[in-house]
């Protein structure tokens, strides 16, 4: 049973979904500007970014914060 979380913009959104939307909107260059990590700057790919972000909680948190701001602007 899934509990609805209307105040949590990340509820039900996977890391891959977040990255795909952000890359579609800003490209890898935009992501690298916002979160300057090598998997966004040097030969970026979805696979390498997901692998790195799953192992690096601080980088993942930064990506999630940027995504949450993006979602709040879209709704507001």
C-alpha positions in Angstrom: 0.0 0.0 0.0 1.4 3.4 -1.0 0.9 6.4 1.1 0.3 9.7 -0.8 2.7 12.5 0.0 1.3 15.6 -1.6 4.0 17.9 0.0 6.9 15.8 -1.2 7.8 16.7 -4.8 10.2 13.7 -5.1 7.6 11.1 -4.1 7.3 8.5 -6.8 10.1 10.0 -8.9 13.1 7.9 -9.6 16.6 9.2 -10.0 16.6 8.3 -13.6 13.3 10.2 -14.2 14.8 13.2 -12.6 18.0 13.1 -14.6 16.2 12.5 -17.9 13.9 15.6 -17.3 16.9 17.8 -16.3 19.0 16.7 -19.3 16.1 17.3 -21.6 15.6 20.8 -20.1 19.2 22.0 -19.7 21.4 19.4 -21.3 24.5 17.9 -19.7 26.2 21.3 -19.8 23.5 22.8 -17.6 23.7 19.9 -15.2 27.5 20.3 -15.0 27.1 24.0 -14.3 24.7 23.4 -11.4 26.5 20.3 -10.1 30.1 20.3 -11.2 30.9 16.6 -11.1 32.9 14.7 -13.7 30.1 12.3 -14.7 28.2 15.4 -16.0 31.3 17.2 -17.5 33.5 14.6 -19.1 31.8 12.3 -21.6 28.5 12.2 -19.8 26.0 9.4 -20.1 22.9 8.4 -18.2 24.5 5.1 -17.1 27.6 6.7 -15.6 25.6 9.5 -14.0 23.2 7.1 -12.3 26.0 4.8 -11.2 27.9 7.7 -9.6 24.9 9.4 -8.0 23.8 6.1 -6.4 27.2 5.9 -4.6 27.6 9.6 -3.8 24.9 10.8 -1.4 26.0 14.5 -1.4 25.9 14.8 -5.2 22.6 13.0 -5.3 21.1 15.3 -2.7 22.2 18.3 -4.7 20.6 16.9 -7.9 17.4 16.2 -5.9 17.4 19.8 -4.5 17.8 21.3 -8.0 15.0 19.0 -9.3 12.7 20.0 -6.5 13.2 23.7 -7.3 12.5 22.9 -11.0 9.2 21.2 -10.1 8.1 23.9 -7.8 8.6 26.6 -10.5 6.7 24.4 -13.0 3.7 24.1 -10.7 3.7 27.7 -9.4 
